[in-house]
Structure formats: structure tokens, C-alpha cells
């Protein structure tokens, strides 16, 4: 084995969980800036329900209208989103919530509510046990909610 080949492989090796850690750290940093009041309400709602009920009740999937709204802004469903994608979406929704255009603000709030419903569905159905480790964007959304919630 040549020295150059060994050097290259050791330089690109990252410890297990490195990408998850950096992505979730970014979620926490996103929560440190200016947070729209609508995001805080959704996060508080999510955290209260999580702490009281623990999501043992049956949660439904999102509707086709909700999927159409996600597709309008090129968002994929949360089940097939990476941490990086979700962090970018959170950043967009924060900016859109402060937009002077009322329709964009309303759709931003609706997108966040859709994401909360998707997160509740994933947690309720124990999707995390059988999910692919690449598509774990739900962790970033949950970390964002935990960080901005007052509960």
C-alpha cells in the first residue's frame, strides 16, 4: 500500500456521528437568532404535547394538499430529508416569516405546521428505528423545536 493512498484515506475519515453532530449543532445555532413568534408557538405546542402525551396516540400522514404546498417550495417530505436540507428549510421559513408579503408569511407558518405534523407522525410510528441513517432530518427539526421552546 503506497503512502499517498494511506494518507488520503486517513484524511477523509470522519468519526461516526460527525455529520449528525455538526448538523444538529447548526439547528441549535439557527434557534439562537431572531425567532418569529409563530415558530415559538408551534415549538411550544409540539413540546407540550410531547411532554404530556408522548405521542402514543395515532397520528395521520399529511394530506395531498400539504404535499403540494411542500412541493411548491421544493421541500421533500420529512421522511426523506437530510439534516442539511431541514436546516436550510428552517432558515428559509424564518426569513419568510419576516417577509412583508402576507401570503408568504402565511405559507411559511403553514409549512412549519406541516413539518410539525410530519415529525409527530415519525415519532409516533417509531420511524426512527427502521429509517435510513441518511434521512434523519427529523432530528434537526426536533432539536430546533426543543431549543426555541420555553417548555
N, C-alpha and C positions, 0 to 999 in steps of 0.2 A: 504494500500500500504506500503510495507516494505521500510525502509530507504536505504537498499542496492540497491534495484531496482530503486529507485528515483535517487540515486547518480550516477548510471551507465548511465541512460538515459540523465541526465543533462550534464555529462562529454563528451558525444559523440555528443551533439547537436552543430551544426555549424550555424552561421548566413547565411541567404540567400545570394547567390552570392559569398560565401567564396572560393569555388573551382575555379570559374571563375577568381576571383581576383588574386589568387596565381598563376594560370596557365598563365594568361596574364602578370603578373609580370615576370615570368620566360621567356616569349617571349621577353620582353624588355631586360632582362639580357643577353639572347643569342645574342641580337643585339649589346651589348656593347663590345664584344670581337673582335677578328680578323674576319673581314668580307671579304669574297672573292669578287673581283671586279665584277664577274658575278652576284652575289647576288645583289650588288648595282645597276647594270644595270637593272635587272628585276624589282627591287623595284622602281627605278626611272620611268621606263616605266609604271608600274602599277599606281603610284601616279599621273603622268602627265595626263594619260587617265582619271583617277578618277576625278581629279580636273577640267579638261576641259569639258569632256563629261558626267560625272556622270553615265556612263553605262546605258543610256537609249536605246541604240541600242541592237538588238537581238544578243545574244551570244550563240554559239553552245556548245553542250556537247563534252567531249573528245572522241577521236576515240578508236576503239578496240586495235589498236597498242599502244596507250598511256596507256590504261588499262593493257595491257600485261606487259609494262615496269614497271608500278606501282606494279603489282603482282610479278614480278621478284625479287623485293626487299621487299616483304611482306607489301607494303603500301596499305591501303584501299582507296577508293575514298574519296574525301574531305567531301562529304555529310554525310558520316558515320564514321567520325573521331572525336575523342575527342581532347580537348586541349592538354592533356598529350601526346597523340600519335603524334600530329603535332609538338609539341616542340621537341620530340625525333627525328622526321624525319628531322627537321631543323638542329639539331645538327649533325646528320649523314651527311646531304648534305654539311654542312660546312666543315666537315672533309674530305669528298670525293672530294671536290673542290680543296683541297690542296694535293691530292694524286699524287705520282709520275707516276701513271698509267694513260695514256691519255684516255683510254676507260672509266674508272671510272669517271674521271673529266667530260668528255662529257656527260655521262649518268646522272651525278649529276645535271649538268646545264639543261639538258632536263627535269629531274624530277621537278626542280623548275619552269620551264616554264609551265609544265603541271599543277602544283599547281596554278600558276597564272591564267591560263585559267579556271580552276575549280572555283576559287574564283570569277572571273568576272561573270561566269555563275550563281553562287549562288546569288551574289549581284543583278545582272540584273533581275533575275526571282523572286526576293523577297522571296527567300527560307527561309530567317531568320524569317519571320512571321509565317510560318507553321512548322518550324523544331522542332525536339525534343530537349529539353534543354540539353540532354546528348551529342548529336552530334553537338557540336559547335566549332569544331577545326578550322573552317574558321576564327574565331575571333583571334586566335593565329597567324595565317598566316598574316592576315591583320595588326595586331599590329607589327609584325616583319617588314613588308614592310614599315609601317609608321615610325618606329624608325630608320631604316637604310637609308631611302631615304633622299636626300638633298632637296627635294621639299616639 
